[in-house]
Amino acid sequence: MHHRVADRYRNGRLLLAGDAAHVHSPAGGQGMNTGIQDGYALGHAIAAGRLDDYEAQRRPVARRVVAFTHRMTRVAPARSRVISDPAPRPARPSAPGSRAR
């Protein structure tokens, strides 16, 4: 798994938010929320004319999320039974006399 945060969220008129600014494993379950929050904060920064504050506000959040998901992926077992067992299983046992589909 790759975990990265952009060095800068702004370069002149170019601004980064969401997946363009940070990428990480979905293990923490925070990726989409962080991206939406980036967009919300960027909109407010544009409206207030305070673009320099945007990076200072959002980059530390992305760094914490990336650090958390990195820990989550290191704690998770390298191979799970779901991945290593390719044989499909029924969700529940079939009732006697019923036909499997």
C-alpha positions in Angstrom: 0.0 0.0 0.0 1.2 3.5 -0.8 0.6 6.3 1.6 1.5 9.8 0.5 0.7 13.5 1.2 1.6 16.2 -1.2 4.5 18.4 -0.2 2.4 21.5 -0.9 -1.3 22.0 -1.4 -0.7 25.2 -3.4 1.6 26.2 -6.2 0.6 29.6 -7.5 -2.9 29.2 -8.9 -2.9 25.4 -8.7 -4.6 24.0 -5.6 -4.8 20.4 -4.5 -7.6 18.7 -2.6 -8.8 15.2 -1.9 -7.1 12.3 -3.6 -4.8 14.7 -5.5 -3.4 16.0 -2.2 -3.2 12.7 -0.3 -3.5 9.0 -1.1 -3.7 6.1 1.4 -5.2 2.7 2.0 -9.0 2.6 2.6 -8.3 0.7 5.8 -9.0 3.7 8.0 -12.3 4.4 6.2 -11.6 8.1 6.1 -10.5 8.8 2.6 -13.7 10.1 1.1 -14.6 12.1 4.2 -11.1 13.8 4.2 -11.5 14.7 0.5 -14.9 16.2 1.0 -13.6 18.2 4.0 -10.8 19.4 1.8 -13.2 20.6 -0.8 -15.4 22.3 1.8 -12.3 24.1 3.4 -11.0 25.1 0.0 -14.3 26.7 -0.9 -14.3 28.7 2.3 -10.7 29.7 1.8 -11.5 30.9 -1.8 -14.6 32.8 -0.6 -12.7 34.5 2.3 -9.6 35.2 0.1 -7.4 33.3 2.5 -5.8 30.6 0.2 -2.6 30.5 2.3 -4.6 29.3 5.3 -6.0 26.3 3.4 -2.8 24.2 3.4 -2.0 25.1 7.0 -5.5 23.9 8.0 -5.9 20.7 5.9 -2.4 19.2 5.4 -2.0 18.3 9.1 -5.3 16.5 8.9 -4.2 14.5 5.9 -0.9 13.6 7.6 -2.8 12.3 10.7 -5.2 10.2 8.5 -2.3 8.8 6.4 -0.4 7.9 9.6 -3.5 6.2 11.0 -4.2 4.2 7.9 -0.5 3.2 7.7 -0.7 1.8 11.2 -4.0 0.0 10.3 -2.4 -1.7 7.3 0.6 -2.8 9.3 -1.6 -4.3 12.0 -3.9 -6.2 9.6 -2.7 -9.7 8.8 -0.7 -9.9 5.5 -3.0 -12.6 4.1 -6.6 -13.1 5.2 -8.6 -16.2 4.8 -10.9 -14.4 2.3 -8.0 -13.7 0.0 -6.3 -17.1 0.3 -9.4 -19.2 0.0 -10.7 -18.9 -3.6 -13.6 -21.4 -3.1 -16.9 -19.6 -2.9 -19.2 -20.6 0.0 -23.0 -20.3 0.3 -24.1 -17.4 2.5 -26.1 -19.9 4.6 -26.8 -23.6 4.4 -29.5 -24.7 2.0 -32.7 -26.0 3.5 -33.2 -29.8 3.0 -34.9 -30.6 -0.2 -34.2 -27.2 -1.8 -32.3 -26.8 -5.0 -29.1 -24.7 -5.1 -29.0 -22.1 -7.8 
